[in-house]
């Protein structure tokens, strides 16, 4: 009788352990399923990279989706969207009528994210020129021996802005001998840091190169900040996930990150280069 009781007790214990292990495994599997809903892809101009990369972890933690982001030149990424390359959330810069006409984005999903300003940088320790007015900017370029900025022909939006500014100021022709076009904003800042260019310009969000001092943003009257606009792709694998990411990029949390960039990675020199849309 006692032996039978002992056997029954052992059997119950074994069943209890098995049940507990099964429950734990189910809990873990449920947690994994909850924390891995799938992947959302995004494409955006390089000027948005610092802010977007800072926002991605918060979105992933909040929703369980993973984000795969691709960054490139403004013109290059714009062309990829028009050509219909597979991204769930495209972020583009104006003008973007061709993006709308391509049928590759959901027109009604359009949301403004932020605007990015072009700024001026000099070699670390060098005197900082006055850029407070159009006339001061013209004097800076007249005095400079060399000027570097991203090559607009490579699709760099900052380069397009600078070229337009030179035309607006009426100094495009006289500056040609001083200009050193670079491959992207990082390339322009490297020239300044090395002393190969006296004045460097690109989006403030791209001024991360050690060895430079950021002077500040160019006046809006001569260099209009570049806007960033997001869409849900018409080819999104999971439209609900794409909308969730776009909503997050235009949320109060995102606005706080855009404004805080003046003190965060890529904006550590105390400059406000991102202006949340609507501000």
N, C-alpha and C positions, 0 to 999 in steps of 0.2 A: 504494500500500500504506500509506504513511504517512498519507495523507489518510483512508483508511478507519479507521485506528487512532484518529486524532484525532476522527472522527465518533462512533466507538464510545465513546470516553472522555467526550465531551460528553453523549452520551445517558445514560451511567451516572450522570454527575454530576446531570443533570436529574432522573432517576428517584430518586436519593438525596435530593435536596432535597424532591421531592414526597412521598416516604415520610416524611421527617422532619417536614414540615409536617402531614401526615395524622396521624402519631403524636402530635404536640403538640396538635392539635385534639381528638383522641380523649381525651387526658389531661385537657385543660381541660374538655371536656364531661362526663367522668366525675367530675371534681372538683365541677362545678356540680351534677350530679345527686346526688352524695353530700352536698353542703352545702345542698340545698333539697329536703327530703323532703315538704314540705307544711306546712299551717298547723293549729295546735291553738288552739282558742278556750277562754277561761276567763272566768268571772264570779265576783266576790268582793266582800264589803263593803269600804268605803273604809278601815276600820281595818287591813286587811291590805295596803294598797297599797304602802307603802314597802318592806316585806320582799319581797313578791312581785316588784315591779319590779326589785329588786336581784338576785333569783334568776334571772329570765328569761334574761339574757345567758349565764349559765353553762349553762343547760339547752340553749339554742340551739346553743352551741358544741359541747357534748358530743354532741348527738343529730342535729343538722342540721335539726330542725323549727323553724319560726317560731311564735311565740306572739302571739296577739292577745288582749289582756286588757281586760275591761270592769269598772269599779268603780262602786259607787253606795252608797246607804244600805243598812243591814242589812235593813230591812223591804222596801225596793224590790227589791233583788236576790233576796231570798227569794221574793217574789211572782213574779218572772220565771222562776225555776226551777220553781215549782209550776205555772205556766201553760204550761210546756213550751217556752219559748224556746230556740233552738238554740245551746247552748254545750256543748263537749266535756267540760269539767271545771268543775262548779259547786262553789263553796265557800260554805257557809251557817253560820248560828249557831243554837244551840238556842233554843227547841224546834223540831224539824224533823220531827216525825211526819208532818205534811202533805206534806213533801217525799218521804218514803218512800212514803206512800200514793198519791202522784200517779203513780207508775210512771215518772217521768222520770229516775230515777237507778238505777244498779245497786246494790242494797242491800249486796251482799257486798263492794263496793269501798270502803265507808266507811273513811276514815282521819282521825284527829285531826291537825291541823297545829300549832296553838299557841293560846294564850289572850292576850287583849289587855286591859290594865288601863285604867280611867278615872283620869285625874289632875287635878290642880289647877294653875292658872297665875295669875299676877298680872302687872300692868304692870311692865315692866323697871325695876328700881331700887326698886320698892315693897317694904315689909316682907313677909317670907314668914310666913304663919300656921302654927301648929302643927296638923298633921293626923295625929298619931301614934296617936290613939285615937278611938273614937266620940264621947266627951265633948268632945275637942278639936275635932273636926269640927263638932259642934253649936255650940260657942262661936264658931267661925269664921263660920258662917252668921248667927249672932245679931248679930255685930259688923259684918258686911258691909252696905254700903248697896245693892249691886246684885250680881246673880249671873247669869251667862250660860252657856248650854249648848245643844247641838243639840235641835231640836224633835222630840220623839218622834212627833208626829203625821205628820211627814214620813218616818217609817220609820227614823230614826236610832237605832241600838242603844245608843249612848252616852247618848242622851236617855232611853231606857227605863230604863237602869241608874240614872241620876240621880233620875228620878221615883220609882223603887222605893226608893232610898235615903232620900229625903225622908219617904216613908211609914213606912219602918222606924224612922227616928229620931223620928217623931211630930211633924215640923215642916212638913209639906206646906202646911197652911193658913196658918200665920203667915208663910211665905216668899213667898206669891203676889205681894205688892206689890213684891217685890225682883227677881223673876225676869224675865229678858230672853231669850226663846227665840230661837235663831239658826237660819239655814239651814245646817246641817252644822257639823262641827267647825271648819272654817276660819273660818266666820262668827263663831262664838263667840270664837275667838282674836283676830279682828280687832277685836271690841268691846273686849276687854281691852287690846290694844295702843293703841287710840285713846283709852282712858280712859272709854269708855262703860259699862264694867262693871268692878267692883272685883275680882270673883272669876270665873274662867272654868274650865269643865270640859269635857273630851272625852277620847277615847282619847289616850294619850300619843303614839301613833304619828302623830297628826294635829296635834301641837303644833309646827308649823314656822314660825309667824308671827314675823317680826322684831318686836322691841319688847315681847316678853313674857319672863318668867322662870318656868320650870317649878318648882313647889314639890315635886311628887312624886306617887306613886300614892296613891289613897284606900285606907284599910285594907280588907283583904278581908272583914272582919267586917261592913262596911256597904255595900261595893260589890264584888260578886263579878266577877272578870274574865270577859270574854266569850270563849267558846270558838269556834274556827274548825274546821270539819269539811269535808273534801273528798270528792267522789265522782267516778266515771266516769259520764257521762251515758248513759242508755239509748238516746239518739239520736246518740251520737258518730259522726262521719264515719269516724274511724279509731280504734277502741277501743284498739288497741295503743299508738298515739301518746298518747291521753288517759291511759292507765295509766302510760306513761313519765313524763308531766308530773306526775301525782299522786304517783308514787313519788319523783320528784325533790324535790317540795315537802315530803316527809316524810322525806327522807334525812338522813344525818349532815351533809352539806354545808349543807342547809337549816337544821338545828338550830343549826349554827355561826353562820349569818347571823341567825337569830332572837335568839340570845344576844348577838351582836356589835352589834345595833341600838342598844344603849346608847351606842355611839360612832360610829354611821354616820348617813347622811342621814335626817333626821326624828327622830333620837334623839341628836343631837349634844350634848345638855346633860347627858350622863352618867346617864341614867335607863334602867332596864330595863323596857320596856313589853311586850315579847313574851316569853312563857315557852314554850319548846318543849314540845309535848305529852309527857306522861310524866315531866316534871321537877317 
